[in-house]
Amino acid sequence: MNKHLLLCAFALSFSPLFALQATVKGPDSNLKVDISVKEGKPLYTVTYKDNIVLEDSPLGFVTSIGDFSRNVSYVGQKSSSIKKTYVQDRIKRSSVNYNANELRVTFTNADKNPYDVVFRVSNNDIAFRYELPQYGETASIVMKAEATGFDFPENTTTFICPQSDPMIGWKRTKPSYEEEYKADAPISTTSQYGEGYTFPCLFHVGDNWALVSETGVRSKYCASHLSDATEEGLYTIAFPNEGELNGLGASTPGMALPGETPWRTITVGDNLKPIVETTVPFDVVEPLYEPSQEYKFGRSTWSWILWQDPSINYEDQIKFIDLAAEMGYEFTLIDGGWETNIGRERMEELFKYAQSKGVDVFVWYNSNGYWNDAPQCAKQCMSNSIDRKREMKWLQKCGVKGLKVDFFGSDKQQMMGLYEDILSDANDHGLMIIFHGCTIPRGWERMYPNYVGSEAVLASENLIFNQHFDDNEAFNATLHPFIRNTVGCMEFGGTILNKRLNRTNDGGTTRRTTDVFQIATAVLFQNPIQNFAIAPNNLYDAPASMIEFMKEVPTTWDETRFIDGYPGKYCVLARRHNDKWYIAGVNALKEPLKLELNLSMLMDGDECTYYYDNKKREPQKETLKVKKASSVPVVIQPEGGVVIVK
């Protein structure tokens, strides 16, 4: 066939009359995406090692200027390779090599308006987005809906968290990504509220696993989630509920043209290692601004988590500053209510006292503008630029290092703008930011250099509120490393050494997990600023070995490796800080778990510090001599843990 005929045949192969296909594979060729047009609809499928992960799944979107999901035509494609090496603190590894193949496919809709679908495929990760040009004099559009979908085979089971109704929960502060997961649920299970499911979403697809999420969300788009599935297993991208933010602001995103959507991501593997270790949320985004200074991370004390609202007074905050100094922690967090209970003048005294002890301070703020009824102060300080900059100027003058800002309750584009404005203004004043009562981060550790964490999980505060959450603590803890914490920082506020969850360690809810379980979560849960739930009484009523461990455990990691586990049952991870390895495991089962761990980071003959529970669930510390690093036997007691340090 001559060159002219070959080109004609290639063009014919993309005629709307045929089921047509373009293909992009990862560098090792195991992960493959096929893009096609069938009956005028753009579709994609995903296979891993020739096994189907996603069946024909829709692409496209509907806008204020037309439908880009039906009656589309193929125009062309362009392939390239992506090779990137970057250094990134605050994530699960400090140095990342990202290699991917990119395919840019151009379509036109029925009005002949073009758009691109860009796929980047690495060995285990897919990222894709839409890129739109300006259409003549049309320089802005409203994205009314996305057809973008994920069609899983019928044998798939799910590990997903329901999106809540808007304006429900305490003081109308939801959605806040704090609902409960179901493990191994059937593919077509209806969500609790009928609002679909929050990202990230984990799927068990036969012998494979797939994690679906998004990244690169900022003020230029809303955050999204998945709809409920059809009976056939199709989930589609869903925008925020109109009722969020007290009904104010659009639920559909507006876009300036030219523009692009956030990246949607799919991580795929025939085991859970690629899921746990993925860096795709950070691979496809770039920093949005330079840090105004070098930000430093670390451990923090936090009175509110056990001592609650009455502890937000001058005297109790002195106790927790002293505790931070005793533990060698870098920070203390002063929670909500300080403006009324302590006052700004005495807060300045607290700041000076903490600094004299070598402890820096984070201060809690209410995000509230008009979107909920949360009463805690300080409020009306973060919701607009004038008040926010005035407040941040005062905090900077006082030497405060960071803010914890709470109660957001919406994924609308307008709220994404507030997140970005708080981060940007805080950087101008040398302040780090933790978000609470919030959405998940979506690549924010790389995009915003002063971002240091988000809650967005059923976190430690719920253990204090209701015994149900203590009874399920181990189950939930074995989910997070496979789901929520895979895509970004998780500010859980854990490691509770009180047996009873109140101020005097003698009332309230009862902790079911062991002490070693608790110190293991200090490693399992990744966040660069850890607000641990250590209390002053733990210096004398907790085992000395547990306090010694908590004085040494780091909060930033240079490498993370998945060792073993299954979501909702057990999890063992290894993390490296500088040249020191921490191997941590927890067991959610009701019987002892015997494992043979392949710890390739260790050497035969190594001597390690070993923390474990005996049969009475009492913490033990001893020296472990590794006989064979490829097969290290451990026993994890029910709702217990192990930690190996080398």
Secondary structure in CASP SS format (residue, H / E / C, confidence):
PFRMAT SS
TARGET T0000
AUTHOR 0000-0000-0000
METHOD secondary structure of the structure
MODEL  1
M C 1.00
N C 1.00
K H 1.00
H H 1.00
L H 1.00
L H 1.00
L H 1.00
C H 1.00
A H 1.00
F H 1.00
A H 1.00
L H 1.00
S C 1.00
F C 1.00
S C 1.00
P C 1.00
L C 1.00
F C 1.00
A C 1.00
L C 1.00
Q C 1.00
A E 1.00
T E 1.00
V E 1.00
K E 1.00
G C 1.00
P C 1.00
D C 1.00
S C 1.00
N C 1.00
L E 1.00
K E 1.00
V E 1.00
D E 1.00
I E 1.00
S E 1.00
V E 1.00
K E 1.00
E C 1.00
G C 1.00
K E 1.00
P E 1.00
L E 1.00
Y E 1.00
T E 1.00
V E 1.00
T E 1.00
Y E 1.00
K C 1.00
D C 1.00
N E 1.00
I E 1.00
V E 1.00
L E 1.00
E E 1.00
D E 1.00
S E 1.00
P E 1.00
L C 1.00
G C 1.00
F E 1.00
V E 1.00
T E 1.00
S C 1.00
I C 1.00
G E 1.00
D E 1.00
F C 1.00
S C 1.00
R C 1.00
N C 1.00
V C 1.00
S E 1.00
Y E 1.00
V E 1.00
G E 1.00
Q E 1.00
K E 1.00
S E 1.00
S E 1.00
S E 1.00
I E 1.00
K E 1.00
K E 1.00
T E 1.00
Y E 1.00
V E 1.00
Q C 1.00
D C 1.00
R C 1.00
I C 1.00
K C 1.00
R C 1.00
S C 1.00
S E 1.00
V E 1.00
N E 1.00
Y E 1.00
N E 1.00
A E 1.00
N E 1.00
E E 1.00
L E 1.00
R E 1.00
V E 1.00
T E 1.00
F E 1.00
T E 1.00
N C 1.00
A C 1.00
D C 1.00
K C 1.00
N C 1.00
P E 1.00
Y E 1.00
D E 1.00
V E 1.00
V E 1.00
F E 1.00
R E 1.00
V E 1.00
S C 1.00
N C 1.00
N C 1.00
D E 1.00
I E 1.00
A E 1.00
F E 1.00
R E 1.00
Y E 1.00
E E 1.00
L E 1.00
P C 1.00
Q C 1.00
Y E 1.00
G C 1.00
E C 1.00
T E 1.00
A C 1.00
S E 1.00
I E 1.00
V E 1.00
M E 1.00
K E 1.00
A E 1.00
E E 1.00
A C 1.00
T C 1.00
G E 1.00
F E 1.00
D E 1.00
F C 1.00
P C 1.00
E C 1.00
N C 1.00
T C 1.00
T E 1.00
T E 1.00
F E 1.00
I E 1.00
C E 1.00
P E 1.00
Q C 1.00
S C 1.00
D C 1.00
P C 1.00
M C 1.00
I C 1.00
G C 1.00
W H 1.00
K H 1.00
R H 1.00
T C 1.00
K C 1.00
P C 1.00
S C 1.00
Y C 1.00
E C 1.00
E C 1.00
E C 1.00
Y C 1.00
K E 1.00
A E 1.00
D E 1.00
A E 1.00
P E 1.00
I C 1.00
S C 1.00
T C 1.00
T C 1.00
S C 1.00
Q C 1.00
Y C 1.00
G C 1.00
E C 1.00
G C 1.00
Y E 1.00
T E 1.00
F E 1.00
P E 1.00
C E 1.00
L E 1.00
F E 1.00
H E 1.00
V E 1.00
G C 1.00
D C 1.00
N E 1.00
W E 1.00
A E 1.00
L E 1.00
V E 1.00
S E 1.00
E E 1.00
T E 1.00
G C 1.00
V C 1.00
R C 1.00
S C 1.00
K C 1.00
Y C 1.00
C C 1.00
A C 1.00
S C 1.00
H E 1.00
L E 1.00
S C 1.00
D C 1.00
A C 1.00
T C 1.00
E C 1.00
E C 1.00
G C 1.00
L E 1.00
Y E 1.00
T E 1.00
I E 1.00
A E 1.00
F C 1.00
P C 1.00
N C 1.00
E C 1.00
G C 1.00
E H 1.00
L H 1.00
N H 1.00
G H 1.00
L C 1.00
G C 1.00
A C 1.00
S C 1.00
T C 1.00
P C 1.00
G E 1.00
M E 1.00
A E 1.00
L C 1.00
P C 1.00
G E 1.00
E E 1.00
T C 1.00
P C 1.00
W E 1.00
R E 1.00
T E 1.00
I E 1.00
T E 1.00
V E 1.00
G E 1.00
D C 1.00
N C 1.00
L C 1.00
K H 1.00
P H 1.00
I H 1.00
V H 1.00
E H 1.00
T C 1.00
T C 1.00
V H 1.00
P H 1.00
F H 1.00
D H 1.00
V C 1.00
V C 1.00
E C 1.00
P C 1.00
L C 1.00
Y C 1.00
E C 1.00
P C 1.00
S C 1.00
Q C 1.00
E C 1.00
Y C 1.00
K C 1.00
F C 1.00
G E 1.00
R E 1.00
S E 1.00
T E 1.00
W E 1.00
S C 1.00
W H 1.00
I H 1.00
L H 1.00
W H 1.00
Q C 1.00
D H 1.00
P H 1.00
S H 1.00
I C 1.00
N C 1.00
Y H 1.00
E H 1.00
D H 1.00
Q H 1.00
I H 1.00
K H 1.00
F H 1.00
I H 1.00
D H 1.00
L H 1.00
A H 1.00
A H 1.00
E H 1.00
M H 1.00
G C 1.00
Y C 1.00
E C 1.00
F E 1.00
T E 1.00
L E 1.00
I E 1.00
D C 1.00
G C 1.00
G C 1.00
W H 1.00
E H 1.00
T H 1.00
N H 1.00
I C 1.00
G C 1.00
R H 1.00
E H 1.00
R H 1.00
M H 1.00
E H 1.00
E H 1.00
L H 1.00
F H 1.00
K H 1.00
Y H 1.00
A H 1.00
Q H 1.00
S H 1.00
K C 1.00
G C 1.00
V C 1.00
D E 1.00
V E 1.00
F E 1.00
V E 1.00
W E 1.00
Y E 1.00
N E 1.00
S C 1.00
N C 1.00
G C 1.00
Y C 1.00
W C 1.00
N C 1.00
D C 1.00
A C 1.00
P C 1.00
Q C 1.00
C C 1.00
A C 1.00
K C 1.00
Q C 1.00
C C 1.00
M C 1.00
S C 1.00
N C 1.00
S H 1.00
I H 1.00
D H 1.00
R H 1.00
K H 1.00
R H 1.00
E H 1.00
M H 1.00
K H 1.00
W H 1.00
L H 1.00
Q H 1.00
K H 1.00
C C 1.00
G C 1.00
V C 1.00
K C 1.00
G E 1.00
L E 1.00
K E 1.00
V E 1.00
D E 1.00
F C 1.00
F C 1.00
G C 1.00
S C 1.00
D C 1.00
K C 1.00
Q H 1.00
Q H 1.00
M H 1.00
M H 1.00
G H 1.00
L H 1.00
Y H 1.00
E H 1.00
D H 1.00
I H 1.00
L H 1.00
S H 1.00
D H 1.00
A H 1.00
N H 1.00
D H 1.00
H C 1.00
G C 1.00
L C 1.00
M E 1.00
I E 1.00
I E 1.00
F E 1.00
H C 1.00
G C 1.00
C C 1.00
T C 1.00
I C 1.00
P C 1.00
R C 1.00
G C 1.00
W H 1.00
E H 1.00
R H 1.00
M H 1.00
Y C 1.00
P C 1.00
N C 1.00
Y E 1.00
V E 1.00
G E 1.00
S E 1.00
E C 1.00
A C 1.00
V C 1.00
L C 1.00
A C 1.00
S C 1.00
E H 1.00
N H 1.00
L H 1.00
I H 1.00
F H 1.00
N C 1.00
Q H 1.00
H H 1.00
F H 1.00
D H 1.00
D H 1.00
N C 1.00
E H 1.00
A H 1.00
F H 1.00
N H 1.00
A H 1.00
T C 1.00
L C 1.00
H H 1.00
P H 1.00
F H 1.00
I C 1.00
R H 1.00
N H 1.00
T H 1.00
V C 1.00
G C 1.00
C C 1.00
M C 1.00
E C 1.00
F C 1.00
G C 1.00
G C 1.00
T C 1.00
I C 1.00
L C 1.00
N C 1.00
K C 1.00
R E 1.00
L C 1.00
N C 1.00
R C 1.00
T C 1.00
N C 1.00
D C 1.00
G C 1.00
G C 1.00
T C 1.00
T E 1.00
R C 1.00
R C 1.00
T C 1.00
T C 1.00
D H 1.00
V H 1.00
F H 1.00
Q H 1.00
I H 1.00
A H 1.00
T H 1.00
A H 1.00
V H 1.00
L H 1.00
F C 1.00
Q C 1.00
N C 1.00
P C 1.00
I E 1.00
Q E 1.00
N E 1.00
F C 1.00
A C 1.00
I C 1.00
A C 1.00
P C 1.00
N C 1.00
N H 1.00
L H 1.00
Y H 1.00
D H 1.00
A C 1.00
P C 1.00
A H 1.00
S H 1.00
M H 1.00
I H 1.00
E H 1.00
F H 1.00
M H 1.00
K H 1.00
E H 1.00
V C 1.00
P C 1.00
T C 1.00
T C 1.00
W C 1.00
D C 1.00
E E 1.00
T E 1.00
R E 1.00
F E 1.00
I E 1.00
D E 1.00
G E 1.00
Y E 1.00
P C 1.00
G C 1.00
K C 1.00
Y E 1.00
C E 1.00
V E 1.00
L E 1.00
A E 1.00
R E 1.00
R E 1.00
H E 1.00
N C 1.00
D C 1.00
K E 1.00
W E 1.00
Y E 1.00
I E 1.00
A E 1.00
G E 1.00
V E 1.00
N E 1.00
A C 1.00
L C 1.00
K C 1.00
E C 1.00
P C 1.00
L E 1.00
K E 1.00
L E 1.00
E E 1.00
L E 1.00
N C 1.00
L C 1.00
S C 1.00
M C 1.00
L C 1.00
M C 1.00
D C 1.00
G C 1.00
D C 1.00
E E 1.00
C E 1.00
T E 1.00
Y E 1.00
Y E 1.00
Y E 1.00
D E 1.00
N C 1.00
K C 1.00
K C 1.00
R C 1.00
E C 1.00
P E 1.00
Q E 1.00
K E 1.00
E E 1.00
T E 1.00
L E 1.00
K E 1.00
V C 1.00
K C 1.00
K C 1.00
A C 1.00
S C 1.00
S C 1.00
V E 1.00
P E 1.00
V E 1.00
V E 1.00
I E 1.00
Q C 1.00
P C 1.00
E C 1.00
G C 1.00
G E 1.00
V E 1.00
V E 1.00
I E 1.00
V E 1.00
K C 1.00
END
